[in-house]
Amino acid sequence: MTETVVVTGASGQLGRLVISDLKQIAQAANVIGVVRHAATQQADLGVELRAGDYNDLASMKRAFSGADKVLMISSSEIGSRRVAQHRNVIDATAAAGVGLLIYTSILHADTNPMTLAAWHRETEALIRASGVPFVLLRNGWYSENYTTNAAIAATRGTLLGAAGKGRISSAARSDFALAAATVLATHSAQDGRTYELAGDTSYTLAELAAEIGRQARKPVTYSNLGEADYKAALMSAGLADDYAGLYAESDAKAALGSLFDDSRQLSKLIGRPTTTMAQSVAAELLARRSL
């Protein structure tokens, strides 16, 4: 039977990649993308689009009508607003009788000391209490969270951060997207599965700075700041206060090992090695040179 698979946040960076992968590995599936404004957003995803807003429970119920599986990509909102949005999505999957809810959580959500992880723990608890069959994809950091600033670091000769000597097991966003698509395309029983997803290898931000310098052929050093100073630096670069505080706190917690994992569950799930930090740096620098 043809399964109906629904991907929320379909026009976002992760959602687009998931849909692209699904079209390759689950060609028989009926793939539907959920976006806020289906009537006005570009239909370049090549799938049916439905309107659904995380703040509007009724719209999410309509978006999930007939869905066998739903991928709930975590909201980008801060604090209680994020959890409230997730509650709407979870309630909508229950009301629609969805057979499997897949949620993009955070690495080691149950023990991770980040503030961000607390919101994911709340969401995971809501999912378990809902009675909807579920899979938790506990995603580590996207390499792009750091490599987006590679060209700036190369120009300035300094990479800023607050992660100290903490090791970061990141992977490319495309790796995490393929993991989500793989779970969505799997027909075997998955209810209750939790995947701790991270890169095969890890690095410190000092090692990242050295790699940026090597590829840019310029000396680049890592400047480790205190959490408050790093937040100030992010705000001076144009980031809003609450988001700057969240990112700075997350970086500081990475110094304690919150973004490290060596289980290699991600590469096992996607059937290939994860994208290395050096590969992500190369891709970013090449993209910047082509602009």
C-alpha positions in Angstrom: 0.0 0.0 0.0 1.1 3.5 -0.7 2.0 5.4 2.5 1.2 9.1 3.0 4.2 10.8 4.5 4.0 14.3 5.8 7.0 16.6 6.4 6.5 19.8 8.4 8.7 22.8 7.9 8.9 21.7 4.3 10.3 24.9 2.9 13.0 25.1 5.6 16.6 24.1 5.1 16.2 20.6 6.7 12.7 20.0 5.4 13.7 20.6 1.8 16.5 18.1 2.0 14.3 15.5 3.6 11.7 15.8 0.9 14.4 15.6 -1.8 15.8 12.4 -0.2 12.3 10.9 0.2 11.6 11.4 -3.5 14.7 9.3 -4.2 14.4 6.5 -1.6 10.6 6.2 -1.2 9.4 6.8 -4.7 6.1 4.9 -4.1 5.2 7.1 -1.1 2.7 10.0 -1.3 4.9 12.8 0.1 3.2 16.0 1.4 5.0 19.1 2.6 3.5 21.4 5.3 4.2 25.1 5.0 2.6 28.1 6.6 1.2 29.6 3.4 0.7 26.8 0.8 -1.2 29.1 -1.5 1.6 31.7 -1.8 4.8 29.7 -1.3 6.7 28.4 -4.3 5.8 24.8 -5.2 9.4 24.0 -6.3 9.5 21.1 -3.9 7.8 18.9 -6.4 5.2 17.6 -3.9 1.8 18.5 -2.7 1.8 21.4 -0.2 -0.6 21.9 2.6 -1.0 24.9 4.9 -0.2 24.4 8.5 0.9 26.8 11.2 2.3 25.4 14.5 0.4 28.1 16.3 -2.9 27.0 14.8 -4.1 23.5 16.0 -7.0 23.3 13.5 -4.7 24.0 10.6 -2.3 21.2 11.7 -5.2 18.8 12.0 -6.2 19.5 8.4 -2.6 19.2 7.3 -2.3 15.8 8.8 -5.5 14.4 7.4 -4.8 10.9 6.0 -1.2 10.8 7.1 0.4 7.5 7.9 3.7 9.1 9.1 4.6 12.7 10.1 8.0 14.2 10.5 7.8 17.0 13.1 10.8 19.3 12.6 11.4 21.2 15.8 10.3 24.8 15.9 12.8 27.7 16.0 10.9 29.5 18.7 12.3 30.2 22.1 11.2 28.7 25.4 7.5 28.1 26.2 6.5 29.3 22.8 8.3 26.4 21.2 6.8 23.8 23.6 3.3 25.2 23.0 3.7 24.9 19.3 5.0 21.4 19.6 2.0 20.5 21.8 -0.3 21.6 18.9 1.5 19.4 16.4 1.4 16.4 18.8 -2.3 16.9 19.5 -3.0 17.2 15.8 -1.2 13.9 15.0 -3.3 12.2 17.7 -6.5 13.7 16.4 -5.6 12.6 12.8 -4.8 9.1 13.9 -1.2 9.3 12.5 0.5 5.9 12.6 4.0 7.2 13.4 5.4 10.6 14.6 9.1 11.2 14.0 10.5 14.2 16.0 13.8 16.0 15.5 15.1 16.3 19.1 18.6 17.1 20.4 21.6 14.9 21.2 21.3 13.2 24.6 18.1 15.2 25.4 17.6 13.3 28.6 21.0 14.4 30.1 22.1 17.3 27.9 22.6 20.4 30.2 21.7 23.0 27.5 18.6 25.2 28.0 17.6 24.1 24.5 17.6 20.5 25.6 15.1 21.2 28.4 12.5 22.3 25.7 13.2 19.1 23.8 12.7 17.0 27.0 9.3 18.7 27.5 8.4 17.9 24.0 9.5 14.3 24.2 7.4 13.9 27.4 4.4 15.3 25.6 4.9 12.8 22.7 5.1 9.8 25.1 2.0 11.0 26.9 0.0 11.4 23.7 -0.1 7.7 22.9 1.0 8.3 19.3 3.6 5.8 18.1 6.9 7.7 17.8 10.6 7.8 16.9 13.0 10.3 18.4 15.8 11.6 16.2 18.1 13.2 18.7 20.2 15.3 16.3 23.6 16.6 17.2 24.8 20.0 15.9 24.7 20.7 12.2 28.3 21.4 11.0 26.8 24.4 9.2 26.2 26.0 12.6 29.9 26.6 12.7 31.1 26.5 9.1 28.7 29.3 8.0 31.3 31.7 9.6 34.3 30.0 8.0 34.8 32.8 5.4 34.5 35.5 8.0 37.0 33.7 10.3 39.4 33.4 7.4 39.1 37.1 6.6 39.6 38.1 10.2 42.1 35.4 11.1 40.0 34.5 14.2 37.2 32.2 15.0 35.1 33.2 18.0 33.4 30.8 20.4 32.8 29.7 24.0 33.2 25.9 23.7 36.7 25.7 25.2 38.3 22.3 24.5 34.9 20.6 24.2 34.8 18.1 21.4 31.9 18.5 18.9 30.6 15.5 16.9 28.7 17.5 14.3 27.6 16.3 10.9 26.2 18.0 7.8 22.5 19.0 7.7 22.2 16.7 4.7 23.3 13.7 6.8 20.5 14.4 9.4 18.0 14.9 6.5 18.9 11.5 5.1 18.5 9.9 8.5 15.0 11.4 8.8 14.1 10.3 5.3 15.4 6.8 6.0 13.2 6.4 9.1 10.2 7.8 7.2 10.8 5.3 4.3 11.3 2.3 6.6 8.4 -0.2 6.8 9.5 -2.3 9.8 8.2 -1.6 13.3 9.9 1.5 14.8 7.6 2.6 17.6 9.6 3.8 20.6 13.0 4.0 18.9 15.5 6.7 20.0 18.5 7.5 17.8 21.4 9.5 19.2 22.7 11.0 15.9 26.1 12.7 15.6 29.1 12.8 13.3 31.6 9.9 13.1 34.4 12.1 14.2 34.7 15.0 16.6 36.8 18.2 16.8 37.4 21.2 19.0 36.8 24.8 17.8 40.6 25.3 17.8 40.9 22.4 15.4 38.1 23.9 13.3 40.0 27.2 13.2 43.1 25.4 12.1 41.3 23.6 9.3 39.7 26.8 8.1 43.2 28.4 8.0 44.6 25.4 6.1 42.0 25.5 3.4 41.9 29.3 3.1 45.8 29.4 3.2 45.7 32.0 5.9 46.5 31.7 9.6 43.3 31.4 11.7 43.3 31.0 15.4 40.5 30.2 17.9 39.6 32.8 20.5 37.7 31.3 23.4 35.4 33.8 25.1 33.4 33.7 28.2 29.6 33.1 27.7 28.7 36.7 28.3 31.4 38.0 26.0 30.5 35.6 23.2 26.8 36.6 23.5 27.9 40.3 23.1 29.9 39.3 20.1 26.9 37.6 18.5 24.7 40.6 19.2 27.2 42.9 17.7 27.0 40.7 14.6 23.3 41.3 14.4 21.8 38.4 16.4 18.8 39.2 18.6 19.4 39.2 22.3 17.4 36.0 23.2 18.9 34.0 20.3 22.4 35.3 21.0 22.0 34.2 24.6 20.8 30.8 23.6 23.7 30.2 21.2 26.3 31.4 23.6 24.9 29.2 26.4 24.8 26.2 24.1 28.4 26.8 23.1 29.5 27.1 26.7 27.7 23.8 27.5 29.6 22.2 24.6 32.7 22.8 26.6 31.3 20.2 29.0 30.8 17.6 26.3 27.1 18.1 25.5 27.7 17.9 21.7 30.0 14.8 21.8 28.9 11.3 20.9 30.9 8.4 19.5 28.2 5.8 18.9 28.1 6.3 15.1 24.4 5.7 15.0 24.0 8.3 12.3 26.3 6.7 9.8 24.8 3.2 10.6 21.3 4.6 9.9 22.2 6.3 6.6 24.5 3.6 5.4 27.6 5.7 4.8 30.2 7.8 6.7 29.0 11.2 7.9 30.3 14.3 6.2 33.5 15.4 7.9 34.2 18.8 9.3 36.9 19.4 6.6 34.4 18.6 3.9 31.9 21.0 5.3 34.5 23.8 5.5 35.5 23.1 1.9 31.8 23.3 0.8 31.3 26.6 2.6 34.4 28.3 1.3 33.7 27.2 -2.2 30.1 28.5 -1.9 31.4 31.9 -0.7 33.9 32.1 -3.5 31.1 31.6 -6.0 29.0 34.4 -4.7 
